[in-house]
Amino acid sequence: MATIPLTALECSLEAERLLGQAIRRSGPDSDRAIAMANVYARLARVAIIRETVDRTTEKRGAGS
Protein backbone atom coordinates (compact mmCIF):
# COMPACT_ATOMS: atom_id res chain seq x y z
CA MET A 1 0.00 0.00 0.00
CA ALA A 2 1.27 3.46 -0.87
CA THR A 3 2.14 6.01 1.79
CA ILE A 4 -0.10 9.06 1.59
CA PRO A 5 1.80 12.35 2.02
CA LEU A 6 0.29 14.46 4.77
CA THR A 7 1.63 17.97 4.19
CA ALA A 8 -0.03 20.40 1.81
CA LEU A 9 3.19 20.77 -0.17
CA GLU A 10 3.63 17.01 -0.63
CA CYS A 11 0.01 16.60 -1.70
CA SER A 12 0.28 19.46 -4.17
CA LEU A 13 3.48 18.06 -5.68
CA GLU A 14 1.94 14.61 -6.03
CA ALA A 15 -1.17 16.08 -7.71
CA GLU A 16 1.06 17.96 -10.15
CA ARG A 17 3.07 14.80 -10.90
CA LEU A 18 -0.11 12.81 -11.57
CA LEU A 19 -1.47 15.49 -13.89
CA GLY A 20 1.80 15.31 -15.81
CA GLN A 21 1.25 11.56 -16.19
CA ALA A 22 -2.29 12.16 -17.41
CA ILE A 23 -1.01 14.49 -20.12
CA ARG A 24 1.46 11.87 -21.37
CA ARG A 25 -1.04 9.00 -21.33
CA SER A 26 -4.42 8.34 -22.86
CA GLY A 27 -7.52 6.30 -22.14
CA PRO A 28 -8.18 4.66 -18.76
CA ASP A 29 -4.62 5.34 -17.50
CA SER A 30 -5.11 9.04 -18.11
CA ASP A 31 -8.51 9.00 -16.41
CA ARG A 32 -7.05 7.18 -13.41
CA ALA A 33 -4.18 9.68 -13.10
CA ILE A 34 -6.64 12.60 -13.25
CA ALA A 35 -8.83 11.01 -10.58
CA MET A 36 -5.85 10.46 -8.29
CA ALA A 37 -4.64 14.02 -8.89
CA ASN A 38 -8.05 15.24 -7.74
CA VAL A 39 -7.77 13.13 -4.59
CA TYR A 40 -4.34 14.60 -3.79
CA ALA A 41 -5.61 18.13 -4.51
CA ARG A 42 -8.41 17.59 -1.98
CA LEU A 43 -5.92 16.19 0.53
CA ALA A 44 -3.80 19.32 0.00
CA ARG A 45 -6.80 21.55 0.80
CA VAL A 46 -7.49 19.59 3.99
CA ALA A 47 -3.80 19.76 4.94
CA ILE A 48 -3.75 23.54 4.41
CA ILE A 49 -6.74 23.94 6.72
CA ARG A 50 -5.22 21.59 9.31
CA GLU A 51 -1.84 23.37 9.20
CA THR A 52 -3.54 26.76 9.53
CA VAL A 53 -5.57 25.59 12.52
CA ASP A 54 -2.44 24.13 14.12
CA ARG A 55 -0.54 27.42 13.71
CA THR A 56 -3.47 29.44 15.03
CA THR A 57 -3.79 27.14 18.04
CA GLU A 58 -0.06 27.40 18.74
CA LYS A 59 -0.21 31.22 18.60
CA ARG A 60 -3.17 31.31 20.98
CA GLY A 61 -1.40 28.94 23.36
CA ALA A 62 1.77 31.07 23.32
CA GLY A 63 -0.17 34.24 24.00
CA SER A 64 -1.90 32.89 27.13
C-alpha atoms as an extended CHARMM CRD file, in Angstrom:
* protein
*
        64  EXT
         1         1  MET       CA              0.0000000000        0.0000000000        0.0000000000  PROA      1               0.0000000000
         2         2  ALA       CA              1.2700000000        3.4640000000       -0.8710000000  PROA      2               0.0000000000
         3         3  THR       CA              2.1400000000        6.0080000000        1.7870000000  PROA      3               0.0000000000
         4         4  ILE       CA             -0.0960000000        9.0610000000        1.5930000000  PROA      4               0.0000000000
         5         5  PRO       CA              1.7950000000       12.3480000000        2.0210000000  PROA      5               0.0000000000
         6         6  LEU       CA              0.2870000000       14.4630000000        4.7670000000  PROA      6               0.0000000000
         7         7  THR       CA              1.6280000000       17.9670000000        4.1950000000  PROA      7               0.0000000000
         8         8  ALA       CA             -0.0330000000       20.3970000000        1.8130000000  PROA      8               0.0000000000
         9         9  LEU       CA              3.1880000000       20.7690000000       -0.1650000000  PROA      9               0.0000000000
        10        10  GLU       CA              3.6330000000       17.0130000000       -0.6330000000  PROA      10              0.0000000000
        11        11  CYS       CA              0.0080000000       16.6020000000       -1.6960000000  PROA      11              0.0000000000
        12        12  SER       CA              0.2830000000       19.4650000000       -4.1740000000  PROA      12              0.0000000000
        13        13  LEU       CA              3.4770000000       18.0650000000       -5.6800000000  PROA      13              0.0000000000
        14        14  GLU       CA              1.9370000000       14.6070000000       -6.0320000000  PROA      14              0.0000000000
        15        15  ALA       CA             -1.1690000000       16.0760000000       -7.7090000000  PROA      15              0.0000000000
        16        16  GLU       CA              1.0610000000       17.9590000000      -10.1460000000  PROA      16              0.0000000000
        17        17  ARG       CA              3.0730000000       14.7980000000      -10.8970000000  PROA      17              0.0000000000
        18        18  LEU       CA             -0.1090000000       12.8060000000      -11.5670000000  PROA      18              0.0000000000
        19        19  LEU       CA             -1.4680000000       15.4930000000      -13.8870000000  PROA      19              0.0000000000
        20        20  GLY       CA              1.7960000000       15.3130000000      -15.8120000000  PROA      20              0.0000000000
        21        21  GLN       CA              1.2520000000       11.5620000000      -16.1850000000  PROA      21              0.0000000000
        22        22  ALA       CA             -2.2900000000       12.1570000000      -17.4100000000  PROA      22              0.0000000000
        23        23  ILE       CA             -1.0130000000       14.4890000000      -20.1230000000  PROA      23              0.0000000000
        24        24  ARG       CA              1.4590000000       11.8670000000      -21.3690000000  PROA      24              0.0000000000
        25        25  ARG       CA             -1.0430000000        8.9950000000      -21.3350000000  PROA      25              0.0000000000
        26        26  SER       CA             -4.4250000000        8.3450000000      -22.8630000000  PROA      26              0.0000000000
        27        27  GLY       CA             -7.5160000000        6.3030000000      -22.1420000000  PROA      27              0.0000000000
        28        28  PRO       CA             -8.1770000000        4.6630000000      -18.7590000000  PROA      28              0.0000000000
        29        29  ASP       CA             -4.6240000000        5.3350000000      -17.5020000000  PROA      29              0.0000000000
        30        30  SER       CA             -5.1080000000        9.0420000000      -18.1130000000  PROA      30              0.0000000000
        31        31  ASP       CA             -8.5100000000        9.0030000000      -16.4110000000  PROA      31              0.0000000000
        32        32  ARG       CA             -7.0510000000        7.1850000000      -13.4060000000  PROA      32              0.0000000000
        33        33  ALA       CA             -4.1830000000        9.6850000000      -13.0980000000  PROA      33              0.0000000000
        34        34  ILE       CA             -6.6360000000       12.6020000000      -13.2470000000  PROA      34              0.0000000000
        35        35  ALA       CA             -8.8320000000       11.0090000000      -10.5770000000  PROA      35              0.0000000000
        36        36  MET       CA             -5.8480000000       10.4570000000       -8.2900000000  PROA      36              0.0000000000
        37        37  ALA       CA             -4.6370000000       14.0160000000       -8.8950000000  PROA      37              0.0000000000
        38        38  ASN       CA             -8.0530000000       15.2400000000       -7.7400000000  PROA      38              0.0000000000
        39        39  VAL       CA             -7.7650000000       13.1300000000       -4.5870000000  PROA      39              0.0000000000
        40        40  TYR       CA             -4.3450000000       14.6030000000       -3.7860000000  PROA      40              0.0000000000
        41        41  ALA       CA             -5.6060000000       18.1260000000       -4.5140000000  PROA      41              0.0000000000
        42        42  ARG       CA             -8.4060000000       17.5930000000       -1.9810000000  PROA      42              0.0000000000
        43        43  LEU       CA             -5.9160000000       16.1930000000        0.5280000000  PROA      43              0.0000000000
        44        44  ALA       CA             -3.8050000000       19.3240000000        0.0000000000  PROA      44              0.0000000000
        45        45  ARG       CA             -6.7960000000       21.5460000000        0.7970000000  PROA      45              0.0000000000
        46        46  VAL       CA             -7.4850000000       19.5890000000        3.9850000000  PROA      46              0.0000000000
        47        47  ALA       CA             -3.8040000000       19.7570000000        4.9390000000  PROA      47              0.0000000000
        48        48  ILE       CA             -3.7480000000       23.5400000000        4.4110000000  PROA      48              0.0000000000
        49        49  ILE       CA             -6.7360000000       23.9440000000        6.7200000000  PROA      49              0.0000000000
        50        50  ARG       CA             -5.2220000000       21.5890000000        9.3080000000  PROA      50              0.0000000000
        51        51  GLU       CA             -1.8430000000       23.3720000000        9.1970000000  PROA      51              0.0000000000
        52        52  THR       CA             -3.5450000000       26.7630000000        9.5340000000  PROA      52              0.0000000000
        53        53  VAL       CA             -5.5750000000       25.5950000000       12.5180000000  PROA      53              0.0000000000
        54        54  ASP       CA             -2.4420000000       24.1310000000       14.1170000000  PROA      54              0.0000000000
        55        55  ARG       CA             -0.5360000000       27.4180000000       13.7060000000  PROA      55              0.0000000000
        56        56  THR       CA             -3.4670000000       29.4400000000       15.0330000000  PROA      56              0.0000000000
        57        57  THR       CA             -3.7920000000       27.1360000000       18.0450000000  PROA      57              0.0000000000
        58        58  GLU       CA             -0.0610000000       27.4040000000       18.7410000000  PROA      58              0.0000000000
        59        59  LYS       CA             -0.2120000000       31.2180000000       18.5960000000  PROA      59              0.0000000000
        60        60  ARG       CA             -3.1710000000       31.3100000000       20.9800000000  PROA      60              0.0000000000
        61        61  GLY       CA             -1.3960000000       28.9360000000       23.3640000000  PROA      61              0.0000000000
        62        62  ALA       CA              1.7700000000       31.0670000000       23.3160000000  PROA      62              0.0000000000
        63        63  GLY       CA             -0.1730000000       34.2380000000       24.0030000000  PROA      63              0.0000000000
        64        64  SER       CA             -1.8960000000       32.8930000000       27.1280000000  PROA      64              0.0000000000
